[in-house]
Amino acid sequence: MVASWLNRNPAVKWCLIAVGIFLAAAVVFRPTADERTVDYHAVSDPSVIAHLWDEYIQDAIPTIANQPFSSPEQINRDYAIQYAIRVICRKQAYQKLNDGFGRIDPQLVSQYIRQYLNTCISNIDPPKDFAYTAYYDTDREAFDIEEMAVSASYVKYNEMTPWAIRLDSVTKNEAEGSYTVKLVQLASAKSTRVVRETTCVLQERPDGTMYFKSIHHAYPTSAQSIVIDGRYQKLSPTRLNVSSTDKEWPLHVLASFDGKVFARSDNGKEGSAYQDTLKVYDARNFNELASFASPKQFEAVKVTQSGYLIVSRGNVLKLDRQLKVIEITDIPSDVAKEAFGSDWWGGFDVSKDGRYFVYSSQSQGLKLYDVKTGTERLLARHLPENTKFQYVPYIQGPAFVDHDSKVVARVAGYESISGYVIIDLRTGRTKKLTMDDLAFNGIYTFDSNFPYAYGLSARTVGAGTSKPDIYITRLDYGQMEMKQFKVRVTDDAQRVPLSAEFWPLVTHNDKYLAYVSVQYAETGDSADNVYHIVRVDLKTLKAETLLSIKAGCPTVLGILEDGRVIFSYYFENTGGLGVTEK
């Protein structure tokens, strides 16, 4: 009867058949209890996490975690040895000696490497492989265990390491018997911005011990954007035909005069593949006017009565006012051999008429070479060795100044500049200016196109003064003397100049000086810093903030005749070029 009814209603019949097939398939393909188990799951047991952290991860952070690897065979040898030594010291598995020292057998290091890293490093030579740790005493053939314990800085798994690294998560793959430990490194201990993620995979053995299977790094794209406040014009490296690989300093402005900008950049290669390019731009619109290429770095551009002089480490190009090359002079071989090489860079310069070269010889001192006669004479010897700090005050970076009538050079100090020397070529008078005469002033290079060189310093004068004052030091070539002037600061943000390792980052011409000041963030994260491009009128000594940049650390590349400042800025993988408005 039901069958008869279904035959009279075929649509219902086929619907019931489909339902039956679906139910049958559900029964057939139903997972078993084991198959329903999730392979990956988060680990939340504090004892398990603490064991992973204390036994494996914490010693890896300053060692093997610095260089990613996909298999144990790819682990960096030095990091592997250092990791094993840290584990041995933590477990006190070394031979204890007196005075807090301990001896570690190379075979024991190999054993720990096999156990924790599952790779073999057996040819360990203690004098070579242990000495780089800085805690190994070659005379005692032992480690300073007490000092190592102080530097180890062990913390708990739920605390921040000294490198602003913390544990983020732990997961386990039940099928593979492996643990994945994710670490995050913050920009600073007070910051919340993640700058790197490190993923460590630990493989469990049947006996319960583990070894590092792989370590990988990931660098999240920062949501922090560079914010520029102020009036400026963007400069496109493509439009400028700049192909430099240096994102922080894409071009170097050598000079700006006669409505032109002379800037160089290189291709970032070394040896015979190196190529340097000097571009000349119209300062009004940055249209390219001329281009010159050299296998040697361009050093300077000078204005002459008939045109310009372009100086490179290979030759000197003499140009007319239309930027056409009218003469090429090679750097004399004696000058090139003495002035710069693989182990020495004393520097050199050429007079505007091309006849004289001044250079620094490492073995003797400052020398003057006459191209016409092929003779040379010693202008000044290097100063006597400083016995206190054990360094030679070399005279370096010479330049012709004051219409080529004088030579000025800096005197190297202990990790700084200790002074300057000026020689009058007409009278033979030599004057040494040292840091006893004036406080550190930051004059590092000399431009023969101007009558003065300028430096910058921040100094707090008087007890109880919290805000530093800004001073400009002027080196007068003609008078052979230095003077200091206090800048009229108009904003406290101008009071902290950003410095390179040994000198402030400044640029100047005969009218203006520009520098970068910084307001450091309390978070310690450079992404929160605010930088300011400040211009000082050298006549009135008044400071003016032209631009403020958040996150993107700027560099002042050059200053134009009308006071506009060419600058670059860079943060992580983002940067650019620009020129301020008047």
C-alpha positions as CSV (number, residue, x, y, z in Angstrom):
1,M,0.0,0.0,0.0
2,V,2.9,2.4,0.9
3,A,4.8,1.3,-2.1
4,S,1.8,1.9,-4.3
5,W,1.5,5.4,-2.8
6,L,5.2,6.1,-3.4
7,N,4.9,5.0,-7.0
8,R,2.1,7.5,-7.5
9,N,4.3,10.2,-5.9
10,P,7.8,9.9,-7.5
11,A,9.1,13.3,-6.0
12,V,8.5,12.1,-2.5
13,K,10.0,8.7,-3.3
14,W,13.3,10.2,-4.5
15,C,13.5,12.6,-1.6
16,L,13.2,9.7,0.9
17,I,15.9,7.8,-1.0
18,A,18.3,10.8,-0.8
19,V,17.7,11.1,3.0
20,G,18.5,7.4,3.4
21,I,21.8,7.8,1.5
22,F,22.8,10.7,3.7
23,L,22.0,8.9,6.9
24,A,24.0,5.8,5.7
25,A,27.0,7.9,4.9
26,A,26.8,9.6,8.3
27,V,27.0,6.2,10.0
28,V,29.8,4.9,7.7
29,F,32.0,8.0,8.0
30,R,31.3,8.8,11.7
31,P,34.7,9.4,13.4
32,T,35.8,7.2,16.2
33,A,36.5,8.6,19.7
34,D,40.3,8.7,18.9
35,E,39.7,10.4,15.6
36,R,37.6,13.1,17.3
37,T,40.7,14.1,19.4
38,V,42.1,17.5,18.3
39,D,45.8,17.2,17.3
40,Y,46.7,20.7,18.4
41,H,45.8,22.2,21.7
42,A,46.9,25.0,23.9
43,V,49.0,24.2,26.9
44,S,47.9,25.9,30.1
45,D,49.4,23.8,32.8
46,P,51.8,26.1,34.7
47,S,54.1,23.2,35.6
48,V,54.5,22.2,31.9
49,I,55.1,25.7,30.8
50,A,57.6,26.4,33.5
51,H,59.5,23.2,32.6
52,L,59.7,24.2,28.9
53,W,60.8,27.7,29.8
54,D,63.4,26.8,32.5
55,E,64.8,23.7,30.9
56,Y,65.0,24.8,27.2
57,I,63.7,28.2,26.2
58,Q,65.4,30.6,28.5
59,D,69.0,29.6,27.6
60,A,68.0,29.6,23.9
61,I,66.9,33.3,23.8
62,P,70.4,34.8,23.9
63,T,72.0,32.0,21.9
64,I,70.5,29.7,19.3
65,A,67.3,31.8,19.0
66,N,69.3,34.6,17.4
67,Q,69.6,32.7,14.1
68,P,66.6,30.8,12.6
69,F,67.0,27.2,11.5
70,S,64.7,24.6,9.9
71,S,66.6,21.5,11.1
72,P,69.2,20.9,13.9
73,E,72.0,20.6,11.3
74,Q,71.5,24.3,10.5
75,I,72.1,25.5,14.0
76,N,74.9,28.1,14.2
77,R,78.0,26.4,15.7
78,D,79.0,29.2,18.0
79,Y,75.5,29.6,19.3
80,A,75.2,25.8,19.9
81,I,78.3,25.8,22.0
82,Q,77.3,28.8,23.9
83,Y,73.8,27.3,24.6
84,A,75.4,24.1,25.9
85,I,77.7,26.0,28.2
86,R,74.8,28.0,29.6
87,V,72.9,24.8,30.4
88,I,75.9,23.2,31.9
89,C,76.5,26.2,34.2
90,R,72.8,26.3,35.1
91,K,72.9,22.7,36.1
92,Q,76.3,23.1,37.8
93,A,77.6,20.1,35.8
94,Y,81.1,21.7,35.6
95,Q,84.3,20.9,37.6
96,K,84.3,23.4,40.4
97,L,87.6,25.3,41.0
98,N,88.6,28.1,43.5
99,D,87.6,31.7,43.2
100,G,84.2,31.0,41.5
101,F,85.8,29.4,38.4
102,G,84.7,26.2,36.8
103,R,86.2,23.9,34.1
104,I,84.0,22.5,31.4
105,D,85.2,19.5,29.4
106,P,84.7,19.9,25.6
107,Q,83.2,16.4,25.4
108,L,80.6,17.4,28.0
109,V,79.7,20.3,25.7
110,S,79.3,17.9,22.8
111,Q,77.1,15.7,24.9
112,Y,74.8,18.5,25.9
113,I,74.6,19.7,22.2
114,R,73.4,16.2,21.2
115,Q,70.9,16.1,24.0
116,Y,69.3,19.5,23.6
117,L,69.9,20.2,19.9
118,N,70.1,16.8,18.4
119,T,73.1,17.6,16.3
120,C,76.8,16.6,16.6
121,I,79.6,19.1,17.2
122,S,82.6,17.1,18.4
123,N,85.7,18.9,17.3
124,I,85.6,21.6,20.0
125,D,88.8,23.5,20.6
126,P,88.5,25.4,24.0
127,P,91.0,28.2,23.2
128,K,89.0,29.1,20.0
129,D,85.5,28.0,20.8
130,F,85.3,29.0,24.5
131,A,87.3,32.3,24.4
132,Y,84.6,34.2,22.4
133,T,82.1,33.8,25.3
134,A,84.1,36.6,27.2
135,Y,84.0,34.5,30.4
136,Y,86.7,32.1,29.5
137,D,90.1,32.5,31.1
138,T,92.7,30.9,28.8
139,D,95.4,30.8,31.5
140,R,93.2,28.9,33.9
141,E,91.4,27.0,31.1
142,A,88.2,27.7,33.0
143,F,85.1,29.9,33.1
144,D,84.3,32.6,35.5
145,I,81.1,31.0,36.7
146,E,80.2,33.8,39.1
147,E,80.3,36.4,36.4
148,M,78.3,34.2,34.0
149,A,75.6,33.8,36.7
150,V,75.3,37.5,37.0
151,S,74.9,38.0,33.3
152,A,72.5,35.1,32.8
153,S,69.6,37.1,34.1
154,Y,67.1,34.2,34.5
155,V,63.5,35.1,35.0
156,K,60.2,33.2,35.4
157,Y,58.1,32.2,32.4
158,N,55.5,34.9,33.1
159,E,58.1,37.7,33.4
160,M,59.9,39.9,30.9
161,T,63.5,39.1,29.9
162,P,66.1,41.9,29.9
163,W,65.7,41.9,26.1
164,A,62.0,42.8,26.3
165,I,61.1,39.2,25.3
166,R,58.2,37.4,26.9
167,L,56.4,34.1,26.4
168,D,53.2,34.4,24.3
169,S,51.8,30.9,24.0
170,V,52.5,27.2,24.1
171,T,50.7,24.6,22.0
172,K,51.2,20.8,21.7
173,N,50.8,18.6,18.6
174,E,49.7,15.3,20.1
175,A,50.2,13.4,16.9
176,E,53.8,14.5,16.4
177,G,54.7,14.8,20.1
178,S,56.0,18.3,19.7
179,Y,55.6,21.6,21.5
180,T,55.5,25.0,19.8
181,V,56.6,27.9,22.0
182,K,55.9,31.4,20.7
183,L,57.9,34.3,22.0
184,V,57.3,38.0,21.3
185,Q,59.9,40.7,21.5
186,L,58.6,44.2,22.3
187,A,60.2,47.5,21.2
188,S,61.0,48.1,24.9
189,A,60.0,46.9,28.3
190,K,57.4,49.7,28.5
191,S,56.1,49.3,25.0
192,T,53.3,47.1,23.7
193,R,54.5,47.1,20.1
194,V,55.8,43.7,18.9
195,V,58.9,44.0,16.7
196,R,59.6,40.3,16.3
197,E,57.9,36.9,16.9
198,T,60.1,33.8,17.5
199,T,58.6,30.4,17.1
200,C,60.5,27.5,18.7
201,V,59.5,23.9,18.0
202,L,60.6,21.3,20.6
203,Q,60.4,17.6,19.7
204,E,59.7,15.1,22.5
205,R,61.6,11.8,22.7
206,P,60.1,8.6,24.0
207,D,62.0,9.1,27.3
208,G,60.4,12.5,27.8
209,T,63.5,14.6,27.0
210,M,63.2,17.1,24.2
211,Y,65.4,18.8,21.6
212,F,65.0,21.9,19.4
213,K,63.6,20.9,16.0
214,S,63.4,24.4,14.5
215,I,63.3,28.1,15.3
216,H,61.7,30.7,13.0
217,H,61.4,34.5,13.1
218,A,58.6,36.7,11.9
219,Y,58.5,40.5,11.8
220,P,54.9,41.8,12.0
221,T,54.0,44.8,9.8
222,S,54.0,47.7,12.2
223,A,50.7,49.6,12.4
224,Q,52.8,52.6,13.5
225,S,52.9,55.2,10.7
226,I,55.3,58.0,10.2
227,V,53.5,61.4,10.8
228,I,55.1,64.5,9.4
229,D,53.8,67.9,10.7
230,G,55.0,70.9,8.7
231,R,55.3,72.2,5.2
232,Y,57.6,70.3,2.9
233,Q,57.8,68.9,-0.6
234,K,58.3,65.1,-1.2
235,L,61.2,64.1,-3.3
236,S,61.0,60.9,-5.3
237,P,64.2,58.9,-5.6
238,T,62.9,57.6,-8.9
239,R,62.4,61.1,-10.3
240,L,65.8,62.1,-8.9
241,N,67.3,59.0,-10.6
242,V,68.8,57.9,-7.3
243,S,69.3,54.1,-7.2
244,S,71.0,53.9,-3.8
245,T,70.3,50.8,-1.6
246,D,70.8,52.9,1.6
247,K,67.2,53.7,2.7
248,E,68.3,55.8,5.7
249,W,70.8,57.9,3.8
250,P,69.8,57.6,0.1
251,L,71.9,60.5,-1.1
252,H,74.7,62.8,0.2
253,V,74.5,66.5,-0.6
254,L,78.0,67.7,-1.3
255,A,77.2,71.3,-2.0
256,S,74.5,73.8,-3.0
257,F,75.3,77.1,-4.6
258,D,74.5,79.1,-7.8
259,G,71.0,77.7,-7.7
260,K,72.3,74.1,-8.0
261,V,72.4,71.1,-5.8
262,F,75.3,68.6,-6.1
263,A,74.4,65.2,-4.5
264,R,76.0,61.8,-4.7
265,S,74.8,58.3,-4.2
266,D,76.4,54.8,-4.8
267,N,75.1,51.5,-5.9
268,G,75.9,49.8,-2.6
269,K,78.3,47.3,-4.1
270,E,82.0,46.8,-3.3
271,G,85.2,46.3,-5.2
272,S,85.2,46.5,-9.0
273,A,81.4,46.5,-9.0
274,Y,81.2,49.8,-7.0
275,Q,79.8,52.8,-8.8
276,D,79.3,56.3,-7.5
277,T,77.1,58.9,-9.2
278,L,77.0,62.6,-8.8
279,K,73.9,64.4,-9.9
280,V,73.4,68.2,-10.3
281,Y,69.9,69.4,-9.8
282,D,68.1,72.7,-10.3
283,A,67.5,73.9,-6.7
284,R,64.1,75.4,-7.7
285,N,62.4,72.2,-9.0
286,F,65.0,69.4,-8.6
287,N,65.2,68.8,-12.4
288,E,68.4,67.0,-13.3
289,L,71.0,69.3,-15.0
290,A,73.9,66.9,-15.3
291,S,75.2,63.6,-14.1
292,F,78.7,62.1,-13.6
293,A,79.8,58.6,-12.8
294,S,82.9,57.3,-11.2
295,P,84.3,53.9,-9.9
296,K,85.6,55.9,-6.9
297,Q,83.6,57.9,-4.4
298,F,83.0,61.6,-5.0
299,E,84.3,63.7,-2.1
300,A,83.7,67.4,-2.7
301,V,82.5,70.2,-5.0
302,K,84.1,73.6,-5.2
303,V,83.3,76.9,-6.9
304,T,86.1,78.3,-9.0
305,Q,86.3,81.5,-11.0
306,S,85.5,79.8,-14.3
307,G,83.1,77.1,-13.0
308,Y,83.3,74.1,-10.7
309,L,85.7,71.5,-9.4
310,I,84.4,68.0,-8.7
311,V,86.8,65.9,-6.6
312,S,86.6,62.1,-6.3
313,R,89.0,59.6,-4.9
314,G,90.0,58.8,-8.5
315,N,90.3,62.1,-10.3
316,V,89.4,65.8,-10.4
317,L,86.9,67.1,-12.9
318,K,87.1,70.7,-14.0
319,L,83.7,72.1,-15.2
320,D,82.7,75.3,-16.8
321,R,79.6,77.2,-15.8
322,Q,77.5,75.1,-18.1
323,L,78.6,72.0,-16.3
324,K,80.7,70.7,-19.2
325,V,83.9,68.8,-18.4
326,I,86.9,70.8,-19.7
327,E,89.7,69.0,-17.9
328,I,90.3,65.7,-16.0
329,T,93.2,65.3,-13.6
330,D,94.0,61.9,-12.0
331,I,94.8,61.9,-8.3
332,P,98.6,61.5,-8.0
333,S,99.6,58.0,-7.2
334,D,101.7,59.1,-4.2
335,V,98.7,60.9,-2.8
336,A,96.3,58.1,-3.3
337,K,98.7,55.5,-1.8
338,E,99.3,57.6,1.3
339,A,95.9,59.3,1.8
340,F,93.5,56.3,1.6
341,G,93.7,52.6,1.5
342,S,92.3,49.4,3.0
343,D,93.5,50.2,6.5
344,W,93.8,53.9,6.5
345,W,91.7,56.9,5.6
346,G,93.6,60.1,6.3
347,G,91.8,62.2,3.7
348,F,92.9,64.7,1.1
349,D,91.9,67.8,-0.7
350,V,93.0,69.7,-3.8
351,S,93.4,73.5,-4.4
352,K,91.0,75.2,-6.7
353,D,93.6,75.7,-9.4
354,G,94.4,71.9,-9.2
355,R,98.1,72.4,-8.5
356,Y,98.3,71.4,-4.9
357,F,97.1,68.4,-3.0
358,V,97.1,68.2,0.8
359,Y,96.8,64.8,2.4
360,S,97.4,62.9,5.6
361,S,100.1,60.2,5.7
362,Q,99.6,57.6,8.4
363,S,103.4,57.3,8.9
364,Q,104.3,61.0,8.9
365,G,101.5,63.5,9.1
366,L,100.0,66.3,7.0
367,K,101.8,66.7,3.7
368,L,101.5,69.1,0.7
369,Y,102.1,67.8,-2.8
370,D,102.9,70.1,-5.8
371,V,101.7,68.6,-9.0
372,K,103.7,71.0,-11.2
373,T,107.1,70.1,-9.6
374,G,106.3,66.6,-8.3
375,T,107.6,67.6,-4.9
376,E,106.1,67.5,-1.4
377,R,106.8,68.8,2.0
378,L,105.7,68.0,5.5
379,L,103.3,70.6,7.0
380,A,102.7,69.0,10.4
381,R,103.6,65.8,12.1
382,H,101.0,63.7,14.0
383,L,100.9,64.6,17.7
384,P,102.8,62.4,20.2
385,E,101.0,59.3,21.4
386,N,98.6,59.7,24.2
387,T,100.0,57.4,26.9
388,K,97.0,57.6,29.1
389,F,94.5,56.3,26.6
390,Q,97.1,54.7,24.3
391,Y,96.2,56.2,21.0
392,V,97.9,58.4,18.4
393,P,96.2,61.8,17.7
394,Y,96.3,61.5,14.0
395,I,95.7,64.6,11.8
396,Q,92.9,63.7,9.4
397,G,90.4,65.2,6.9
398,P,92.5,68.1,5.7
399,A,90.9,70.9,3.5
400,F,92.1,74.0,1.7
401,V,90.3,77.1,3.1
402,D,90.5,80.9,3.1
403,H,91.0,81.1,-0.7
404,D,93.5,78.2,-0.5
405,S,95.8,80.2,1.7
406,K,95.4,77.9,4.7
407,V,94.9,74.2,5.5
408,V,92.7,73.0,8.3
409,A,92.3,69.4,9.6
410,R,90.9,67.7,12.6
411,V,92.9,65.8,15.3
412,A,91.6,62.4,16.2
413,G,91.0,61.8,19.9
414,Y,90.1,58.7,22.0
415,E,86.8,57.8,20.3
416,S,86.2,61.5,19.5
417,I,87.8,64.6,18.0
418,S,90.4,66.1,20.3
419,G,91.0,69.3,18.4
420,Y,92.0,71.0,15.1
421,V,95.1,72.2,13.4
422,I,95.3,75.3,11.0
423,I,98.3,76.0,8.9
424,D,98.9,79.3,7.1
425,L,100.7,78.3,3.8
426,R,101.9,81.9,3.3
427,T,103.6,82.4,6.6
428,G,104.1,78.9,7.8
429,R,102.3,79.6,11.1
430,T,100.6,76.6,12.7
431,K,97.9,76.8,15.3
432,K,96.5,73.9,17.3
433,L,93.0,74.3,18.8
434,T,92.2,71.7,21.4
435,M,89.1,70.8,23.4
436,D,90.7,72.6,26.3
437,D,90.0,75.9,24.5
438,L,86.3,75.1,23.9
439,A,83.9,72.4,24.8
440,F,83.2,69.7,22.2
441,N,81.8,71.5,19.2
442,G,80.9,68.9,16.6
443,I,82.9,70.3,13.6
444,Y,83.8,67.2,11.6
445,T,84.2,68.4,8.0
446,F,85.3,71.6,6.4
447,D,83.8,73.3,3.3
448,S,86.3,75.5,1.4
449,N,83.4,77.3,-0.2
450,F,82.6,79.1,3.0
451,P,84.7,81.3,5.3
452,Y,83.7,79.5,8.5
453,A,82.9,76.0,9.8
454,Y,80.2,75.5,12.3
455,G,79.5,73.0,15.0
456,L,76.7,72.4,17.5
457,S,76.6,71.4,21.2
458,A,74.1,71.2,24.0
459,R,75.4,72.2,27.4
460,T,74.0,72.8,30.8
461,V,75.7,75.7,32.5
462,G,75.4,76.4,36.2
463,A,74.2,74.3,39.1
464,G,70.5,73.5,39.3
465,T,69.8,74.2,35.6
466,S,67.7,71.5,34.2
467,K,67.3,72.6,30.6
468,P,70.4,72.6,28.4
469,D,71.4,75.5,26.2
470,I,72.3,75.2,22.5
471,Y,75.7,76.6,21.4
472,I,77.1,77.1,18.0
473,T,80.9,77.0,17.6
474,R,82.3,78.9,14.7
475,L,85.8,78.1,13.4
476,D,87.1,81.2,11.6
477,Y,89.6,80.2,8.9
478,G,90.9,83.7,8.3
479,Q,91.5,84.5,12.0
480,M,92.5,80.9,12.9
481,E,90.3,80.9,16.0
482,M,87.1,79.5,17.4
483,K,84.3,81.3,19.1
484,Q,81.0,80.1,20.6
485,F,77.6,81.7,20.4
486,K,74.4,80.9,22.3
487,V,71.4,80.0,20.2
488,R,68.1,81.8,20.8
489,V,65.9,78.7,21.5
490,T,62.2,79.3,20.8
491,D,61.0,75.9,21.9
492,D,62.3,73.5,24.5
493,A,62.0,70.7,21.9
494,Q,65.0,72.3,20.2
495,R,67.3,71.7,23.2
496,V,68.2,68.0,22.6
497,P,70.2,67.6,19.4
498,L,70.3,64.1,17.9
499,S,73.9,62.9,17.6
500,A,75.7,60.3,15.7
501,E,78.3,58.2,17.7
502,F,80.8,61.0,18.0
503,W,79.3,64.3,16.7
504,P,75.9,66.0,16.3
505,L,74.2,65.7,12.9
506,V,74.3,69.1,11.4
507,T,74.6,70.8,8.0
508,H,75.3,74.4,7.2
509,N,76.1,77.0,4.6
510,D,77.2,80.6,5.2
511,K,73.7,81.8,6.3
512,Y,72.0,78.9,8.0
513,L,72.7,75.8,10.2
514,A,70.2,72.9,10.4
515,Y,70.1,70.1,12.9
516,V,67.8,67.4,14.3
517,S,66.5,67.5,17.8
518,V,64.6,64.7,19.5
519,Q,62.0,64.2,22.2
520,Y,62.5,60.7,23.5
521,A,59.3,58.8,24.4
522,E,58.9,57.5,28.0
523,T,58.0,54.1,26.6
524,G,61.6,53.7,25.2
525,D,60.1,52.8,21.8
526,S,61.6,54.7,18.9
527,A,58.2,54.6,17.2
528,D,56.9,57.0,19.9
529,N,59.8,59.4,19.5
530,V,59.2,62.8,18.0
531,Y,62.0,64.4,15.9
532,H,62.3,68.0,14.9
533,I,64.2,69.6,12.0
534,V,65.5,72.9,13.4
535,R,67.1,75.7,11.4
536,V,69.3,78.5,13.0
537,D,69.8,81.8,11.3
538,L,73.5,82.4,11.7
539,K,73.1,86.2,11.7
540,T,70.4,86.4,14.4
541,L,71.1,83.0,16.1
542,K,67.4,82.4,16.3
543,A,66.2,78.8,16.1
544,E,63.1,77.8,14.1
545,T,61.4,74.4,14.0
546,L,60.6,73.6,10.4
547,L,59.2,70.1,10.7
548,S,58.2,67.6,13.4
549,I,58.3,63.9,12.5
550,K,56.9,61.1,14.7
551,A,58.6,57.7,14.4
552,G,60.6,58.4,11.3
553,C,64.1,59.4,12.4
554,P,65.3,62.1,10.0
555,T,68.7,63.0,8.7
556,V,69.6,66.5,7.5
557,L,71.3,65.9,4.1
558,G,71.9,69.5,3.1
559,I,70.8,73.1,3.2
560,L,70.0,75.3,0.2
561,E,71.0,78.9,-0.3
562,D,67.4,80.1,0.6
563,G,67.3,78.1,3.8
564,R,65.3,75.0,2.7
565,V,66.6,71.8,4.2
566,I,66.9,68.5,2.3
567,F,66.2,65.6,4.6
568,S,65.5,61.9,4.7
569,Y,63.5,59.9,7.2
570,Y,63.3,56.2,8.0
571,F,61.5,53.9,10.4
572,E,61.8,50.1,10.0
573,N,61.2,49.5,6.3
574,T,59.5,52.8,5.6
575,G,61.2,56.0,4.6
576,G,61.5,58.9,2.2
577,L,63.1,62.1,1.0
578,G,61.9,65.6,1.3
579,V,62.8,69.3,1.2
580,T,61.3,71.8,3.6
581,E,59.6,75.0,2.4
582,K,61.2,78.4,3.0
